[in-house]
Structure formats: structure tokens, C-alpha cells
Amino acid sequence: MSTDQVLLFVSAGLLLNLMPGPDVLYIVSHALRSGARAGMVAALGITAGCFVHIFAAAVGVSALMAASATAFTLLKWAGAAYLVYVGLRLLRSGPVAVVDLGMAPAHAAPLQDSKAYRNIFLRGFWTNALNPKVALFFLAFVPQFITPQMENKLLAFLLLGLLFNFNALWVNFGWAGAAAWLARRSGLVQRSLRWLDRVAGALFVGFGIKLALDAAPQP
């Protein structure tokens, strides 16, 4: 692959990752609530879930899912149900304090329970891993940069997928840092966390409903 193709791939991937969606919303909501470290843990969970789709697409599982309406529908409903579940949790959450997990004001009490980080990571993982549209995205996007002349197309797919995920991680870290910075400097954001949870919850429910209503790809 030429340098121009790699640069084009990286540029296209960065632009796609800058577009807000369920992943960005999940990261930003945790960073606003609990600081940059919480947002970064959420980003790591999202990235881990993305690896599932990279490897699945590379070995052809995603191609099978794209051709099978039943497989797509099952994973679609699982992903939709999980997004709605996350949204309902946010909608039902009570008042919260601005707690730092790494980069908040000095007066904030840091959260010591590692279980909170684990839960943030796992929810981020499942939010991404259960979304079949992510698998179909990799199946559609990455092969455009693999030429017929490449001898090991599986290796090329894996390397491009890893490069995409690596770049996406730093973009997501940027979202987390920006949201945490805003929360530290805006009293209005801190006083409005409960309403932000409601908005985020409603959006997650909306994402879940939209995913559930999406038609299966035509074989």
C-alpha cells in the first residue's frame, strides 16, 4: 500500500471518528459526570468492542452476517436492547455529584472503587460489540483500501483495522478530555448533570430504537 493510500485511510478514519454517535455520547457523558479518566476508560471499552468487529470482519464472520438476515436481526435486536437499557439507566439515575476519576478540581473526592471503572469499561465494550452496523462498517470501509495485488489480504485487513482503532482511540480520548475540561470550568454544566443524564438517556433510547428499526442488508 502506498503512502498516499495510508494517509487517505487515516484522514477518512479521523473524519468518521469525529462524527458524534452513541460511542462519543457514552464517552462524553461519563467525562462530564466523573472526569477525564472515566471518559478515557469508556473510550477503552468502546475500542475493545471495536476489536471484536475488526477480527470478525477479517475472518469473514461479518460477511456471513451481512448475507444472513437472521444473523443480522439477532445481533441488531441484542444491540438495540442494550442501547435502550443504557438509556433507561441514565433516565432513572438520581442526583449525582461531580466526582473526579483523575482530572477534576482539587476539592472533589476521588472514586476509589475499581468496580466503577470496570463497569464503565464493560458497558462501553457491549455498546459497541453488540452493534452490527459497526461490523458492516468495517466490512464496507476497510476493503476499499486493499488492492487486488496484495498477497495477504487478511493481514492487510487486520493491520488497517488496528490502525483505524488506534487513531479512533486518541480521538475518543480527545472527546473525554474536552468534556472534562468543560465540566471543570462551567458551573452550569456541573449544576445540570442530572438534566444531561436525561438528555443522554433519551438519545441512547433513540439510538436503540433506530437500530432496531434498521432493515437487514440485502444479500
PyMOL commands that set and color helices and strands:
alter all, ss='L'
color gray80, all
select helices_A, chain A and resi 3-17+22-34+36-58+61-67+69-92+114-129+132-145+153-185+187-191+193-213
alter helices_A, ss='H'
color red, helices_A
deselect
rebuild
show_as cartoon
